[in-house]
Amino acid sequence: MITNTLNTNEVKNAAGSEVEFTRLSIADRKTEFALINENPATPHRLSISHSESGNGVRRRRRSVVRIDKTVVSTVDSITPVKVSCYIVLDTPQGALVTGTENVNVLAEILSFCATTGAASTVLFDGTGTGAQVLLTGGL
């Protein structure tokens, strides 16, 4: 289980600076964290959830890690708006003996978003190849 306080560089912003969260709630297959010292009018949340369906070789697990951040619009400086980003890992739990392929697809999506073709440095600033297509709507 993840610790109740994420304050040792588990989460970083675009500048590579630590963003600290504390656990708000935990249920059977879901937990939610809030930014430490967040403004109640602009919540900043990290959530993790899991669900399973099917049985036997058709059993699947859907796991979601999600960040939701409410900010004030830069257009009218009044309207609160929410920005969300999440990763979903949908795996055939009943049909794979090991998690090797799960690890492979996770590594591929993370590297696509956080690196460029020529570099091996992890980028938090949105300049990774996959991050650019997400941010610009490109193909």
C-alpha positions as CSV (number, residue, x, y, z in Angstrom):
1,M,0.0,0.0,0.0
2,I,1.1,3.5,-0.8
3,T,2.0,5.7,2.2
4,N,-0.6,8.1,3.6
5,T,1.6,11.1,2.7
6,L,3.3,11.5,-0.7
7,N,6.1,14.0,0.2
8,T,9.4,12.4,-0.9
9,N,9.3,13.2,-4.7
10,E,6.7,10.6,-5.6
11,V,4.9,13.4,-7.5
12,K,6.6,16.2,-9.4
13,N,5.3,19.2,-11.4
14,A,6.5,20.4,-14.9
15,A,9.5,22.1,-13.3
16,G,10.5,18.9,-11.6
17,S,9.6,20.2,-8.2
18,E,8.0,18.0,-5.6
19,V,4.2,18.2,-5.2
20,E,3.0,16.9,-1.8
21,F,-0.3,15.0,-1.2
22,T,-1.9,13.5,1.8
23,R,-4.5,10.7,1.8
24,L,-8.1,11.8,2.2
25,S,-9.9,8.5,1.9
26,I,-9.5,4.9,1.2
27,A,-12.1,2.3,0.3
28,D,-11.9,-1.3,-0.9
29,R,-10.5,-0.6,-4.4
30,K,-10.1,3.2,-4.4
31,T,-8.1,5.9,-2.6
32,E,-7.9,9.7,-3.0
33,F,-5.2,12.1,-2.0
34,A,-5.4,15.9,-1.7
35,L,-2.7,18.4,-2.2
36,I,-1.2,19.4,1.2
37,N,-2.4,22.9,2.1
38,E,-4.7,23.1,-1.0
39,N,-7.1,26.0,-1.3
40,P,-10.6,24.4,-0.8
41,A,-12.0,26.5,-3.7
42,T,-9.4,24.9,-6.1
43,P,-9.0,21.2,-5.1
44,H,-6.0,19.3,-6.5
45,R,-6.5,15.5,-6.2
46,L,-4.7,12.3,-7.0
47,S,-6.8,9.2,-7.1
48,I,-6.2,5.5,-7.7
49,S,-8.9,3.0,-8.4
50,H,-9.2,-0.6,-9.6
51,S,-12.1,-2.7,-10.9
52,E,-12.3,-6.3,-12.0
53,S,-14.7,-8.0,-14.4
54,G,-15.2,-11.4,-15.9
55,N,-13.8,-14.7,-14.6
56,G,-11.4,-17.5,-15.6
57,V,-9.3,-16.6,-18.6
58,R,-11.6,-13.7,-19.4
59,R,-11.0,-11.9,-16.0
60,R,-9.7,-8.4,-16.5
61,R,-8.6,-5.6,-14.2
62,R,-8.9,-1.9,-15.0
63,S,-6.6,0.3,-12.9
64,V,-6.6,4.1,-13.1
65,V,-4.2,6.6,-11.7
66,R,-5.7,10.1,-12.1
67,I,-4.8,13.7,-11.3
68,D,-7.6,16.4,-11.2
69,K,-6.7,20.0,-10.6
70,T,-9.1,22.9,-10.4
71,V,-7.7,26.3,-11.4
72,V,-9.1,29.7,-12.0
73,S,-9.6,30.5,-15.7
74,T,-7.0,32.7,-17.2
75,V,-9.6,34.1,-19.6
76,D,-11.9,35.7,-17.1
77,S,-10.0,35.2,-13.8
78,I,-13.3,34.1,-12.1
79,T,-14.4,30.8,-13.5
80,P,-13.0,27.7,-11.9
81,V,-12.1,25.0,-14.4
82,K,-10.8,21.4,-14.0
83,V,-7.8,19.9,-15.8
84,S,-7.5,16.1,-15.6
85,C,-5.0,13.6,-16.7
86,Y,-5.0,9.8,-16.1
87,I,-3.5,6.6,-17.1
88,V,-5.6,3.4,-17.5
89,L,-4.0,0.0,-17.4
90,D,-6.5,-2.6,-18.6
91,T,-5.1,-6.1,-18.2
92,P,-6.2,-9.7,-18.9
93,Q,-5.5,-10.9,-15.4
94,G,-7.0,-14.4,-16.1
95,A,-5.0,-15.0,-19.3
96,L,-1.5,-14.1,-18.3
97,V,0.7,-16.0,-15.8
98,T,3.2,-13.1,-15.3
99,G,2.9,-9.3,-15.4
100,T,5.7,-8.9,-18.0
101,E,3.5,-7.6,-20.7
102,N,1.7,-5.3,-18.3
103,V,5.1,-3.8,-17.3
104,N,6.1,-3.5,-21.0
105,V,3.0,-1.5,-22.1
106,L,3.3,0.8,-19.0
107,A,6.9,1.4,-19.7
108,E,6.1,2.2,-23.4
109,I,3.4,4.8,-22.6
110,L,5.5,6.4,-19.9
111,S,8.6,6.7,-22.1
112,F,6.5,7.9,-25.0
113,C,5.1,10.8,-22.9
114,A,8.3,11.6,-20.9
115,T,11.1,11.3,-23.3
116,T,12.1,12.2,-26.9
117,G,13.4,9.9,-29.5
118,A,17.0,10.9,-29.1
119,A,17.2,11.4,-25.4
120,S,17.1,9.1,-22.4
121,T,16.4,11.9,-19.9
122,V,12.9,11.8,-18.3
123,L,11.2,15.1,-19.1
124,F,8.5,16.6,-16.8
125,D,8.1,19.8,-18.8
126,G,5.7,18.5,-21.4
127,T,8.3,18.3,-24.2
128,G,8.3,14.5,-24.5
129,T,7.0,13.1,-27.8
130,G,3.7,11.7,-26.4
131,A,3.2,14.7,-24.1
132,Q,3.4,17.0,-27.1
133,V,0.6,15.2,-28.9
134,L,-1.5,15.3,-25.8
135,L,-0.9,19.0,-25.2
136,T,-1.3,20.2,-28.8
137,G,-3.9,17.8,-30.1
138,G,-1.4,16.5,-32.7
139,L,-1.2,13.2,-34.4
